[in-house]
Amino acid sequence: MARPREFDEDAVLDKAVQCFWSRGYESTSVRDLINKTGLTGASLYNAFGDKRALYQRALDHYVNRSVVERIRRCDRLPPREAIAAFFVDVVERSLNDRQHKGCMLVNTALEVAPHDSGFQEIVAGVLSQIESFFYERLRAGQADGSIMVSTPPEVLAKHFLGVLIGVRVLARVRPERELLEGAIAPALALLDATGTTRASF
């Protein structure tokens, strides 16, 4: 009979996320993970497998605690407000990130996914989930008249996904409110049924 684990798995994953997120996948050693989590190498391998497997678990943990939670929160809002709130949250998190770590998902897309088809598929799946959130909110807003209908929702959803990735990359090197909000404001202006610029920052 397997012995119960003597540690909090979520707490260990939180620490692994911080380690991978600040250093990147390649620069994070197993020794770094041991020091950060407080577990022995044997315990880490027994619980999570090798470094790649732990990174995948850490990335899933990060996505569920940030991206999925943000979508869940914003989904409760009216369509246009939901999209604006999504970007407001991204800007605030970027500005409060003193280490300029950026988004772990985007970091994975740039560092790991080009050389690992498994992670490429994982990242693509999460990006599709974000695109679907934009699409559903856009479609609902066009249906209730709060978002203009001149551009198809699937086209706008792709545009917003591109703006999001751009903002996340910018925030790593130039985490300036004026810059980030300036990149987002024209996109939000595309939503307005009245054609006026109304960025909700």
C-alpha angles and dihedrals in degrees: 000000000000117000116240114254114262096213140064105259094201091052091050091049090049089056093044089052091053091049097048093038095055098039104028126235100282096044094049112091128198086247089057089052092048091051093046098045098035091227126125120250090251092053092050093050093044093050102037110011122230128347093273092051091049090049090053091050090047092050091049089049091050093048093050093048096046118016099031093042092049091051091048092051095046094045088070092063130081111277102261093037089051093057093045091047090051091057094041089057092049092051094048093048090048093051092047092051099100093182092052090229093156120201116332090214092054090043088054091049090055102038109028111017097065089062101033121057092196093059091041088060093046094050092045090052093053092046088052089052090054091046089051090052090054092045095051093047091046093049091049092047093050089049094052094041098246093111125049117253101212093101123049113249093237090058093047091047091057090047092052091048089054092048090050093053091046093051092048092053093045091052092062093064105017109029094177121145094217091052097046096043090044090056092051102040097074090050092052089047088063088067098059115109088203093053092237125131109252112161111180102219 
